[in-house]
Amino acid sequence: VSRIRRFVRDRVLVRQDMVILRKEIVATPAPRSEVTLVPHEAYHHDIGAWYRRWGRSLGEEGLRLRFDRGLIYFTLERDRETLASTWAIAQGERFVHEVGVGLAVGGGLVFLRDIFVAPPVRGRGWFAALLDTVLARAYPQARALASAVRHTNLRSRGAHRSYGCVEVARYRVWHAVGRVMVRL
């Protein structure tokens, strides 16, 4: 019986919860002066290498798809070392594939995806530095930012809250046999 339950849990019915967080931008933040923000508008093997280095699961096809959907990949660097990264879109649609929801982006809203700080530099303010720098240098007219985070990713949710984001929505989704999605 336990093998059947594990099979159902792991392959037949998978639950995934996502939280949408948002922050209103009152004033454009000041970026840290010792860093460089590098925008990437097309796939390059360095992006794939960065993902593989930290054990992130998105492969080349998935990375290319994000660029095709209009996202820009930003890396925050200091002395040629990549400290943090994120994807951003300021016009169009942010499709949250985990829950099958397309969210309209525009009108001053910047939607971020996969905000990531390299493990060796975590806990030193690079999450906020990345967001401040992206907003100041790439989207100085932004009036709000939003991000989607897995409900179980407590560290990311905590970093978002520390940055001033509030949770504005939660999606609970069950994926059945990889083909059917039930969303609440």
C-alpha positions in Angstrom: 0.0 0.0 0.0 2.8 2.5 0.8 4.4 2.0 -2.6 1.1 2.8 -4.3 0.7 5.9 -2.1 4.2 7.0 -3.0 3.6 6.4 -6.7 0.3 8.4 -6.6 2.0 11.2 -4.6 5.1 11.4 -6.8 3.6 10.8 -10.3 -0.2 10.8 -10.4 -1.2 13.8 -8.3 1.3 16.5 -7.5 0.4 19.6 -5.5 2.1 22.9 -6.1 1.4 26.1 -4.3 2.6 29.5 -5.5 2.5 32.9 -3.8 2.4 36.2 -5.6 4.2 39.0 -3.8 4.1 42.7 -4.6 5.8 45.9 -3.6 4.8 49.4 -4.5 7.7 51.6 -5.4 7.6 55.0 -3.8 11.0 56.2 -4.9 13.6 54.7 -7.2 16.1 52.9 -4.9 19.8 53.7 -5.0 21.9 50.9 -6.3 25.2 49.8 -4.7 28.1 51.5 -6.5 30.5 48.6 -6.4 28.3 46.3 -8.6 27.6 46.0 -12.3 24.2 45.0 -13.6 24.5 42.9 -16.8 21.3 42.5 -18.9 21.1 39.4 -21.1 18.5 39.5 -23.9 19.4 36.2 -25.6 20.7 32.9 -24.5 24.4 32.5 -24.0 26.2 29.4 -22.7 27.4 31.4 -19.6 23.8 31.5 -18.4 23.5 27.7 -18.7 26.8 27.3 -16.9 25.6 29.6 -14.0 22.5 27.5 -13.7 24.4 24.2 -13.7 27.0 25.6 -11.2 24.4 26.0 -8.5 22.4 22.9 -9.3 19.4 24.7 -10.8 17.3 22.5 -13.0 16.3 24.7 -15.9 18.2 23.6 -19.1 19.0 25.4 -22.3 15.6 24.8 -23.8 13.8 26.3 -20.8 16.2 29.3 -20.7 15.7 30.0 -24.4 11.9 29.8 -23.9 12.1 32.6 -21.3 13.9 34.8 -23.7 11.3 34.0 -26.4 8.6 35.1 -24.0 10.2 38.5 -23.6 12.0 38.1 -20.3 15.4 39.7 -19.7 18.0 37.9 -17.6 20.0 40.2 -15.2 23.1 39.3 -13.4 24.6 41.3 -10.6 28.4 41.2 -10.7 31.3 42.5 -8.6 34.9 42.0 -9.7 33.7 39.7 -12.5 31.9 37.4 -10.0 28.2 36.8 -10.4 26.6 37.3 -7.0 22.9 37.2 -7.9 20.5 37.0 -10.8 16.8 37.4 -11.8 14.6 37.4 -14.8 12.3 40.4 -15.4 9.5 41.5 -17.7 7.9 44.9 -17.8 5.6 44.6 -20.7 3.4 41.7 -21.9 2.6 38.6 -19.9 4.3 36.8 -17.1 3.2 33.2 -17.5 3.5 31.3 -14.3 3.7 27.8 -15.8 3.7 26.0 -12.4 0.1 27.1 -11.9 -1.0 27.8 -15.5 -1.7 31.5 -15.0 -0.8 34.4 -17.3 -0.5 37.7 -15.5 -0.6 41.0 -17.4 2.5 43.1 -17.0 2.8 46.8 -17.9 1.7 50.2 -16.6 4.7 50.5 -14.4 4.7 46.9 -13.0 7.9 44.9 -13.3 7.5 41.2 -12.7 10.5 39.3 -11.5 11.2 35.6 -11.7 13.7 33.3 -10.1 15.5 35.8 -7.9 18.6 33.9 -6.9 21.6 34.8 -4.7 24.7 32.6 -4.9 24.9 30.4 -1.7 28.4 31.7 -0.7 27.1 35.3 -0.5 23.7 34.8 1.0 22.7 36.8 4.1 24.8 39.8 3.1 22.1 42.0 1.5 22.6 40.9 -2.1 18.9 40.1 -2.6 17.9 43.7 -1.9 21.0 45.0 -3.8 19.9 43.0 -6.9 16.4 44.3 -6.8 17.5 47.9 -6.1 19.9 47.8 -9.0 17.5 46.3 -11.4 14.8 48.9 -10.5 17.3 51.8 -10.6 19.2 51.0 -13.7 16.8 49.0 -15.9 13.3 50.2 -14.8 13.6 53.6 -13.1 10.0 54.4 -14.0 8.6 51.3 -12.3 5.8 51.9 -9.8 5.5 48.3 -8.5 7.3 45.0 -8.6 5.9 41.6 -8.3 7.3 38.1 -8.0 6.0 34.5 -7.8 7.5 32.2 -5.3 6.8 28.6 -4.3 4.8 28.5 -1.1 7.4 26.1 0.4 10.4 28.4 -0.3 10.4 30.1 3.1 13.8 31.7 2.6 12.7 33.5 -0.6 9.4 34.5 0.9 11.3 35.9 4.0 13.7 37.8 1.7 10.8 39.3 -0.2 9.1 40.3 3.0 12.3 41.9 4.3 12.4 43.9 1.1 8.9 45.2 1.7 6.9 42.8 -0.4 3.5 41.6 0.7 1.7 38.5 -0.4 -1.2 39.4 -2.6 -2.3 36.0 -4.0 -1.8 32.3 -3.5 -2.5 29.6 -6.0 -3.0 26.0 -5.0 -2.7 23.6 -7.9 -2.9 19.8 -8.3 -1.3 18.3 -11.4 -2.8 14.9 -12.3 -0.8 12.5 -14.4 1.1 15.4 -15.9 -1.9 16.4 -18.1 -4.7 17.8 -16.0 -4.3 20.8 -13.8 -6.9 21.8 -11.1 -6.3 25.3 -9.8 -7.8 27.0 -6.7 
